[in-house]
Amino acid sequence: MLRRIPALVALYQWMRRGKLSGERYVFAALAVLAIGVGVATANDTRGLAPSGVLVLIVLGGGLLLKVRSLLALLVVVVGMVAYNAWLDVPAIGYGIVGTLMITAVLALSLARTRQKLGVQGLRGDSMLLELRDRLKRQGEMPELPDGWDSQVVLLQAGGSSFGGDFVVSASDGDTLEVALVDVSGKGTDAGTRALMLSGAFGGLLGSIQPDRFLPACNDYLHRQRWDEGFVTAVHVVVDLNTGEYTVESAGHPPAVQFDAGSGAWQVGSAKGVVLGVVPDLRCIPEHGTLRSGDALLLYTDGLVESPGSDLDAGIDRLLGEAERLVPQGFGSGAKELVETMAAARDDDCALVLIWRT
């Protein structure tokens, strides 16, 4: 009997055509549900018809269907609404029609975005969450030997999960390499570029000679022909046996060392041009030694720059706030320092603290 109904035969052949797709079954289920809701609304005499379920069906189609299948589902829903309006069903009024129209626009926007990504359902969100988690794990400092400790604090603008500041690090037990990178922009706008660069820079760190790291990063950016802003970075290499370190900067705010002997914070002198501007990058490195109780502080400009304010004034304020780290302990005070400095700014902020116990 069912084979004598042309519409059901056409639907069956479409679902069987080519490789079976779960989307076709989802469409069929939503379409049957929409028809069932429409028929139930038309035959309702007690005002209990679930006409609002049509809104959920459209929203479900936006999350689970491609644009073409969603349009077909919208045709079914519109047909059911028109059928009920023709029967003058009280449950179908301007309110439910307006809600369905707004929901349909949102559903089409979701479907188009997912179709561009080539994923269905909520897989696109899952991919972004996994990328965020990978970026956070890559920013974690490696385990250091006895006598050494470190702290990394990343605070993205507007509470976003993505930002333009990231950290890459590597250690073989004798040497620690850390790079703090700041991509121009803030929040999600800079997050996509930071995701791309974190993988590239993380692959370079520890794989080439330390003095070639920043030039190699600069060469990489030149090959990309990147015209979407600039990138600054500071690269630190620490000998975990002797405490000797080397700092190289590419347009980044200067590193700061805490001298436990004098109790003072000393601003570094390493200089260099921002990455991706000149083809042959040359940096002026800075050398020093971390003794027991000493610390090395790296940070991004989000902590010290303010509109209409001098950079040196921002660094002085940072060092003034950093004085509280000494009695409280570097590990417990680093996060509070970032939150205090970032309170009056809407920018990505990052801080890396390495100290010798």
N, C-alpha and C positions, 0 to 999 in steps of 0.2 A: 504494500500500500504506500509506503514512504517513497519507493522508487518512482511512483507516478506523480510526485510533486516536483515540478521542474526546479523550483528555487532550492529545495533541499539537495537535489541531484547536483546542481551547479556548485553549491557550497561544499559538498562532499568531494567533488572532483578538484576544486581549488585547494582544499586542504591536503589532498593526496598528491598534488602536482609537485614534481621535483623532490628535493630533499625535505623530509618532514621537518617542520619548524614549530617549536613550542609557542611562538608568537601567534600562529594560526589557531591553536587551541585556546589561547587566551582570548583572542578576538571572538571566537565562536562562543565561548562561555559568557563574555561580557555582553555580546549581542543577544543571546538567549535570555540573559538576566534582564536586559533592558526591555525586551519584548514582554517578558513575564511581568515586570513592574507596570508597563503600560496597560496590559490587559487587566491586571489586578486593580489598577486605578480606575479604569473604565467601568468595572463591575462593582465597585465599592459603593455601598449605600449607607454606611455608618460613619464615614469620615475618617476611616483608619488606613486609607491607602498610603503606602510608603513612597509617594512621589519623589521625596527628597533623595531616595536611593539613586536616582538618575544622576545626581550631582557626583555621588561617590563613584559611579560607573565611569563617568567622563574623566574624573581625576585619576582613577585606576588605569584608564586607557592612556593618559598622558605619561604615566610612570612606566608602563609595560609595553606599549605598542609603538611601532614606527609611524611616521606621519601619514603614510598612505592608508594603513590599517586604521589609524585613529580617525581619519576623515570618513572612512566607511562606517565606523562605529557612531560618529556624530550624525551621519545620515539616518541610521537606525533610531537614534535617540530623538532626532527632530521629527521623524515619522511618528513615533509614539506620542510625542507632545502634540503634534498636529492632530493626530487621531483623537486624543482626549479633548483637545480644544473644540474639535468638530462636534463631539458628543456633549459639549458644554459641561464638562466635569468641573465641579467647584474647586478641586484640589489644584488644578492647573490655572494659576493666575499670573499677574505681572511679576510677582516676587520670585516664583520658582523659575520663570522664563529668564528674568534678568540674572539670577544666580547661575543658571546653566550657561548663559552667554559668557559671563565672566570666567567661569570655570573652564569653558572650552578654549578661550584665548590663552589661559595659563597652561592648559594641557598641551596645546599646540606648541607653545614656546618651549616647554620641557621636552617634548618629543623631538623638535628640531635640534635642540642642543645635544641631546643624547645621540641622535643620528649622525651629527657631525663628528662626535667622539667615536662612533662606531661601537657603542656599548648599549646594552638594554637594561631596563630596570634601574636599580640603584648602584650598579657596578661602577659608574663614573665617580660617584661619591666615595666608594670604597677604594678606588685607585688613588684619589687625592689624599685620603686618610693614610693609606700605606706610604705614599710619597712623603707626607709630613712626618710620619714615624721614622722613616729611613733617614730623613734629614736630621731629625733630632738625635738618632743613634749615632750618625756620623759625627755630630758635634760633641759627643761625649769624649772626655779625655781618656787615654789608655791608662791601664793600671801602672802606677809608678812604684819604684823600689822604696824601701824604708828610708826615711829621712826626707822624702819629697811628698808634696800634696798639691792639688790644683782644684780650681772651681771655675765652672762656666755658667754664665747667666745670660739668657737670651730673652728679650722682651720686645714683642712685635707691636707696632703701632695699632691702636684701636682694638687691642685684644685679639687680633687675627692670628690664625695658626701658621700663616706664611709671612715671611718678611725678607728683606734684602740683606740681612746680616747673617752670616753663618761661619762656622768654625770647622776646620779639618785638622786632624792631628795624627801622628804616627810615632811609635817608639819601638826600639829594638832591645830595650833594657839598659843600654848604655847612653843612648842619645834620644832626646825628645825633640820632635819638630811640631810646631804649631803655627797655623796660619789663620788669622782673623780677617775676613773679607767683608767689605761693605759695598753692596750694589746700589747705585743711585736710585732714588725713589723710596717708597715705603709701603708697608703692608702687602696686600695681595698683588698690587701692580708690579712690585719688584720680586715677588716670590717665585714666579715662573722662571725668571732669569737666574735667580739664586739657585733654584733646583738644578738647572742645567750646569751652572758653573761649579757647584759643589761636587758633582760627580767627576768633572774634568780635573779640577784642582786636587780633589782627593786622590785621584789616580796618579797625579804627578808627584804629590808629596811622598817622600820616602823612596821613590823610584829613581830619582835623579840626584845628582850632587846638590847639596843644599844651596850653594851659591848660584845654581842655575834655575832654582824654582821660580822666582819672580820673573826672570826673563822668559822662561818657558810659558808661564801664564800669559805674559804679554804677547808672545808669538801666537798663542792660541786665540786670543781675542782679535788679533789682527787678521787671522785666517777667517774668522767669523764675519768680518766686516761689520762689526756691531756699531750701529749709530743711535742706539737707544739710551744713551747716557754713559756714565763713566763708572769705573770700578777702582776702589782703593783696597790695599791689602798691607798687612804687616806680617812678617815671617820671622819666627824665632827658632833658633837651634840652641838647645841646652845640653851640655855634657853633664850627665847625671853622676859622674864619678868625681869630677873636679869642681863643678858648679859654674864653669865658664860658659858664657852664652854670647850669641851673635844675633843682633836685630837688624833686619832690612825692611825698609818701608817704601811703599809705592803710593805716595800722596796721602798716606794715612796719618792720623793724629799721633804724636810721639808717644812711645812707650815710657813708662815711669817705673823706676826702681825704688824700693824701700830699703834703706840702709839701717839695719838693726843697731849698728854701732853708734850712729849719730842720731837715730830716731827721725831722720828726714826723708822726704820723698824727692827724688832727683829726676827731672824731666830729661828724656833721652834726646839724642842729636841725629838719629838716623833720618835720612832724607831720600826722596826719589820722586819721579813723575808718576802720575796715576797710570794705571794699566790701560793699554789699548790706544794711547795717544801717539807715542813715538815708536818707530819700528825697532830701534835699538835701545832697550832700557838699560840704564846704568843707575845703580843705587849706591849711596854712601852708607856703608854699614856702621854699626856701633858695637863695640865689644865691652864686656863687663864680666863680673864674677858674683855669683850668689853664694853668700856664706850662711852659716846657721842663723836663722831668724829673718833673713832677707826675703824679699818678694819682688816679683815682676808683674806689672799691671798693664794689660792691653785693653783697649776700648775702642768703640766707634764714635763718630762725630755726633751721633744722636744724644750722647751723654753730656757733651760740652758745648755744642753749638746752639745759639738762640738768635732769632732775627734781631738785628740791630745791636748785637753784643759781640765783643771781641772774643776770638778763640782763646787767647791767653787767660781772659777773665773766667771763661768756662772751665779751663783746666785748673785754675787756682781754686775754684769752688769745688771741683771734683776732689782735689787733694785735701781740701779742708774737711770734706765729708769722709775721705778715706782715713783720716786720723782716728776715727772711731773704730776702724777695723783692728787696730793694734791691740787695744785692751780686750775687745770682744772676741778676737780670733778671726783670722782671715776667712775660714770656711763659713762661719755663721753670719758674718757681716756683709758678705759680697752681694747677696740678693737684696738686702735692705739698702745698700748703697745704690744699686741700679734703680730700684723703685723710687728712692728719694730724688735722684737726679732726673729721672724721666717723668716725674709728677707734673712738671710745668711744660712738657714738650709732647708733640704729637709726631714722633718719629721712632723708627726702629732703634733699639739700643742693645748693645752687646758688651760683655766684659769677660775677660779671661784673666785669671789670677793664678800664678805659679809661685809657690814659696817653698823654702827649705826649712825644715823643722830642726 
